[in-house]
């Protein structure tokens, strides 16, 4: 524990169930290695390059991976709570059921990554960009995800109560049957998103762009309606939303105009 391997190249090595707390792997190049069930808590990992590495059930909590690059890595059931991924890039990484509470993803880039059923409660994802992300059943309770880019992400069944998405771009997101109760969607772009069966009770939609959203049957209390939002082809009712065929589909309308 506490050893230094910085700036080394490691390839094809198995660290199965190894105890490596506080290890320094700064600026290493690590490929095809196995850290399954390993203990890497409080490790120093900035600017390290990881390729095809297995972290299955590993404990990497409270480690610093600022500026690191992860490609084709597997974090299934791993514990990465309180990790720092500031400026990191993750490509085709799998994190299903990972515990990532309170992680920091400031200005991180996530490309084709799976966070299926991962727990990111109270995580901070400021200005993070996600491309073609799988966030089905992800937990973002109390998380801060301001000014992020989640366009086209699959967020079906996600749990995002009290999550702050303010200013994020979420066009084309599929959040059917998601629970976004009490979430802040202020100034969020949700154009073309799918929200069938979603829970949006007491959410903040002030100045949100919801043009072309598929609402289907979910209900939104009228007190949650944005005052200057963009609505296409929907009329507000006390029980929710219903299509308004008399309105031109190519014409923008404000929520305040439709609710009168």
Residue pairs with C-beta under 8 A, 6 or more apart in sequence:
1 19
1 20
1 21
1 22
1 23
2 21
2 22
2 23
3 20
3 23
3 24
4 23
4 24
5 23
5 24
5 25
5 28
6 24
6 25
6 26
6 27
6 28
6 44
7 26
7 27
7 28
8 25
8 28
8 29
9 28
9 29
9 30
10 28
10 29
10 30
10 31
10 33
11 30
11 31
11 32
11 33
12 31
12 32
12 33
13 33
13 34
14 33
14 34
15 33
15 34
15 35
15 38
16 34
16 35
16 36
16 37
16 38
17 36
17 37
17 38
18 35
18 38
18 39
19 38
19 39
20 38
20 39
20 40
20 43
21 39
21 40
21 41
21 42
21 43
22 41
22 42
22 43
22 44
23 40
23 43
23 44
24 43
24 44
25 43
25 44
25 45
25 48
26 44
26 45
26 46
26 47
26 48
27 46
27 47
27 48
28 48
28 49
29 48
29 49
29 51
30 48
30 49
30 50
30 51
30 53
31 50
31 51
31 52
31 53
32 51
32 52
32 53
33 53
33 54
34 53
34 54
35 53
35 54
35 55
35 58
36 54
36 55
36 56
36 57
36 58
37 56
37 57
37 58
38 55
38 58
38 59
39 58
39 59
40 58
40 59
40 60
40 63
41 59
41 60
41 61
41 62
41 63
42 61
42 62
42 63
43 60
43 63
43 64
44 63
44 64
45 63
45 64
45 65
45 68
46 64
46 65
46 66
46 67
46 68
47 66
47 67
47 68
48 65
48 68
48 69
49 68
49 69
50 68
50 69
50 70
50 71
50 73
51 71
51 72
51 73
52 71
52 72
52 73
53 70
53 73
53 74
54 73
54 74
55 73
55 74
55 75
55 78
56 74
56 75
56 76
56 77
56 78
57 76
57 77
57 78
58 75
58 78
58 79
59 78
59 79
60 78
60 79
60 80
60 83
61 79
61 80
61 81
61 82
61 83
62 81
62 82
62 83
63 80
63 83
63 84
64 83
64 84
65 83
65 84
65 85
65 88
66 84
66 85
66 86
66 87
66 88
67 86
67 87
67 88
68 85
68 88
68 89
69 88
69 89
69 91
70 88
70 89
70 90
70 91
70 93
71 90
71 91
71 92
71 93
72 91
72 92
72 93
73 90
73 93
73 94
74 93
74 94
75 93
75 94
75 95
75 98
76 94
76 95
76 96
76 97
76 98
77 96
77 97
77 98
78 95
78 98
78 99
79 98
79 99
80 95
80 98
80 99
80 100
80 103
81 99
81 100
81 101
81 102
81 103
82 101
82 102
82 103
83 100
83 103
83 104
84 103
84 104
85 103
85 104
85 105
85 106
85 108
86 104
86 105
86 106
86 107
86 108
87 106
87 107
87 108
88 105
88 108
88 109
89 108
89 109
89 111
90 108
90 109
90 110
90 111
90 113
91 111
91 112
91 113
92 111
92 112
92 113
93 110
93 113
93 114
94 113
94 114
95 113
95 114
95 115
95 116
95 118
96 114
96 115
96 116
96 117
96 118
97 116
97 117
97 118
97 119
98 115
98 118
98 119
99 118
99 119
100 115
100 118
100 119
100 120
100 123
101 119
101 120
101 121
101 122
101 123
102 121
102 122
102 123
102 124
103 120
103 123
103 124
104 123
104 124
105 123
105 124
105 125
105 126
105 128
106 124
106 125
106 126
106 127
106 128
107 126
107 127
107 128
108 125
108 128
108 129
109 128
109 129
109 131
110 128
110 129
110 130
110 131
110 133
111 130
111 131
111 132
112 131
112 132
112 133
113 130
113 133
113 134
114 133
114 134
115 133
115 134
115 135
115 138
116 134
116 135
116 136
116 137
116 138
117 136
117 137
117 138
117 139
118 138
118 139
119 138
119 139
120 138
120 139
120 140
120 143
121 139
121 140
121 141
121 142
121 143
122 141
122 142
122 143
123 140
123 143
123 144
124 143
124 144
125 143
125 144
125 145
125 148
126 144
126 145
126 146
126 147
126 148
127 146
127 147
127 148
128 145
128 148
128 149
129 148
129 149
130 148
130 149
130 150
130 153
131 152
132 152
132 153
133 150
133 153
133 154
134 153
134 154
135 150
135 153
135 154
135 155
135 158
136 154
136 155
136 156
136 157
136 158
137 156
137 157
137 158
137 159
138 155
138 158
138 159
138 160
139 158
139 159
139 160
140 158
140 159
140 160
140 163
141 159
141 160
141 161
141 162
141 163
142 161
142 162
142 163
143 160
143 163
143 164
144 163
144 164
145 163
145 164
145 165
145 168
146 164
146 165
146 166
146 167
146 168
147 166
147 167
147 168
148 165
148 168
148 169
149 168
149 169
150 168
150 169
150 170
150 173
151 169
151 170
151 171
151 172
151 173
152 171
152 172
152 173
153 170
153 173
153 174
154 173
154 174
155 173
155 174
155 175
155 178
156 174
156 175
156 176
156 177
156 178
157 176
157 177
157 178
158 175
158 178
158 179
158 180
159 178
159 179
160 178
160 179
160 180
160 183
161 179
161 180
161 181
161 182
161 183
162 181
162 182
162 183
163 180
163 183
163 184
164 183
164 184
165 183
165 184
165 185
165 188
166 184
166 185
166 186
166 187
166 188
167 186
167 187
167 188
168 188
168 189
169 188
169 189
170 188
170 189
170 190
170 193
171 189
171 190
171 191
171 192
171 193
172 191
172 192
172 193
173 190
173 193
173 194
174 193
174 194
175 193
175 194
175 195
175 198
176 194
176 195
176 196
176 197
176 198
177 196
177 197
177 198
178 195
178 198
178 199
179 198
179 199
180 198
180 199
180 200
180 203
181 199
181 200
181 201
181 202
181 203
182 201
182 202
182 203
183 200
183 203
183 204
184 203
184 204
185 203
185 204
185 205
185 208
186 204
186 205
186 206
186 207
186 208
187 206
187 207
187 208
188 205
188 208
188 209
189 208
189 209
190 208
190 209
190 210
190 213
191 209
191 210
191 211
191 212
191 213
191 230
192 211
192 212
192 213
193 210
193 213
193 214
194 213
194 214
195 213
195 214
195 215
195 216
195 218
196 214
196 215
196 216
196 217
196 218
197 216
197 217
197 218
198 218
199 218
200 218
200 219
200 220
200 224
201 219
201 220
201 221
201 224
202 221
202 224
203 220
203 224
204 224
205 220
205 224
205 225
205 226
205 229
206 226
206 227
206 228
206 229
207 226
207 227
207 228
207 229
208 226
208 229
209 229
209 230
210 226
210 229
210 230
210 231
211 230
211 231
211 232
211 252
212 232
213 234
215 234
215 240
215 241
217 240
218 240
219 239
219 240
220 240
220 241
222 236
222 238
222 259
225 236
225 255
225 256
225 259
226 255
227 254
227 255
227 256
228 254
228 255
228 256
229 254
229 255
230 252
230 253
230 254
231 252
231 253
231 254
231 255
231 258
232 247
232 249
232 250
232 251
232 252
232 253
233 243
233 244
233 245
233 247
233 249
234 241
234 242
234 243
234 244
234 258
235 241
235 242
235 243
235 244
235 247
235 258
236 255
236 258
236 259
244 258
247 253
